């Protein structure tokens, strides 16, 4: 558990590897630290300059939130969409959440922004 927390702290200081993000998230899940990891990843995603890293962080926390808070997942997927990276993945995930929320207007906007 301490090793996972140390990895999260390292990512907070220097978020530069997609592999490190993914493996840390996986390890956090093995120790029941998903919520801790998700909240800290969201803070990093909000400030990181690399759009690929930001998108991956937003996608990780959005998928996590999707299991218990669709509104929160929508917020995170929208943040991921603003990175301009992995647009197709983001659109598919966002549309799934918007559909579950019954947000037809949001769906229309999401698809329109993807086509534009």
C-alpha positions as CSV (number, residue, x, y, z in Angstrom):
1,X,0.0,0.0,0.0
2,X,2.8,2.4,0.9
3,X,4.5,1.7,-2.5
4,X,1.3,2.6,-4.3
5,X,0.9,5.8,-2.4
6,X,4.5,6.6,-3.3
7,X,3.8,6.0,-6.9
8,X,0.8,8.3,-6.8
9,X,3.0,11.0,-5.2
10,X,5.6,10.5,-7.9
11,X,3.0,11.0,-10.6
12,X,1.8,14.2,-8.8
13,X,5.3,15.6,-8.9
14,X,6.1,14.5,-12.5
15,X,3.3,13.1,-14.6
16,X,5.2,12.0,-17.7
17,X,4.5,8.4,-18.5
18,X,1.2,6.8,-19.7
19,X,2.5,3.4,-18.6
20,X,3.1,4.7,-15.1
21,X,-0.4,6.1,-14.9
22,X,-2.0,2.9,-16.0
23,X,0.1,0.6,-13.8
24,X,-0.4,2.9,-10.8
25,X,-4.1,2.9,-11.3
26,X,-4.1,-0.9,-11.6
27,X,-2.1,-1.3,-8.4
28,X,-4.3,1.2,-6.6
29,X,-7.3,-1.0,-7.4
30,X,-5.5,-4.1,-6.0
31,X,-5.2,-2.2,-2.6
32,X,-8.6,-0.6,-2.6
33,X,-7.1,2.9,-3.2
34,X,-9.1,3.8,-6.3
35,X,-10.9,6.8,-4.7
36,X,-7.6,8.2,-3.3
37,X,-5.9,7.7,-6.6
38,X,-8.8,9.1,-8.6
39,X,-9.0,12.3,-6.5
40,X,-5.3,12.9,-6.8
41,X,-5.2,12.0,-10.5
42,X,-8.0,14.5,-11.1
43,X,-6.0,17.3,-9.4
44,X,-3.0,16.4,-11.6
45,X,-5.1,16.3,-14.8
46,X,-6.4,19.8,-14.0
47,X,-2.8,21.2,-14.1
48,X,-0.7,19.0,-16.3
49,X,0.4,20.6,-19.6
50,X,0.8,17.5,-21.7
51,X,-2.6,16.8,-23.4
52,X,-2.0,13.1,-23.7
53,X,-1.3,12.7,-20.0
54,X,-4.2,14.9,-19.1
55,X,-6.6,12.9,-21.4
56,X,-5.4,9.6,-19.9
57,X,-5.9,10.9,-16.3
58,X,-9.3,12.3,-17.1
59,X,-10.3,9.0,-18.7
60,X,-9.1,7.0,-15.7
61,X,-11.0,9.1,-13.2
62,X,-14.1,9.3,-15.5
63,X,-14.3,5.5,-15.9
64,X,-14.0,5.2,-12.1
65,X,-16.7,7.7,-11.5
66,X,-19.0,6.1,-14.0
67,X,-19.5,3.2,-11.6
68,X,-21.2,5.4,-8.9
69,X,-21.7,9.0,-10.1
70,X,-22.7,9.6,-13.7
71,X,-22.7,13.4,-13.3
72,X,-19.2,13.4,-12.0
73,X,-18.2,11.0,-14.9
74,X,-19.8,13.5,-17.4
75,X,-17.7,16.3,-15.9
76,X,-14.5,14.3,-16.2
77,X,-15.3,13.1,-19.8
78,X,-16.0,16.7,-20.8
79,X,-12.6,17.7,-19.3
80,X,-11.0,14.9,-21.3
81,X,-12.7,16.1,-24.5
82,X,-11.1,19.5,-24.0
83,X,-7.6,18.0,-24.4
84,X,-8.3,17.1,-28.0
85,X,-6.7,13.7,-27.5
86,X,-8.3,10.3,-28.0
87,X,-11.5,12.1,-29.2
88,X,-13.2,8.9,-30.4
89,X,-12.7,7.1,-27.0
90,X,-13.9,10.2,-25.2
91,X,-16.9,10.6,-27.4
92,X,-18.0,7.0,-27.0
93,X,-17.6,7.1,-23.3
94,X,-19.3,10.5,-22.9
95,X,-22.2,9.4,-25.1
96,X,-22.7,6.3,-23.0
97,X,-22.9,8.5,-19.8
98,X,-25.1,11.1,-21.5
99,X,-27.4,8.4,-22.7
100,X,-27.6,6.9,-19.2
101,X,-28.4,10.3,-17.8
102,X,-31.1,10.9,-20.5
103,X,-29.3,14.0,-21.7
104,X,-30.3,14.2,-25.3
105,X,-29.2,17.8,-25.7
106,X,-25.7,16.8,-24.4
107,X,-25.6,13.9,-26.8
108,X,-26.4,16.2,-29.7
109,X,-23.7,18.7,-28.6
110,X,-21.1,15.9,-28.1
111,X,-21.7,14.5,-31.6
112,X,-21.7,18.0,-33.1
113,X,-18.4,18.9,-31.5
114,X,-16.9,15.6,-32.7
115,X,-17.9,16.2,-36.3
116,X,-16.8,19.9,-36.3
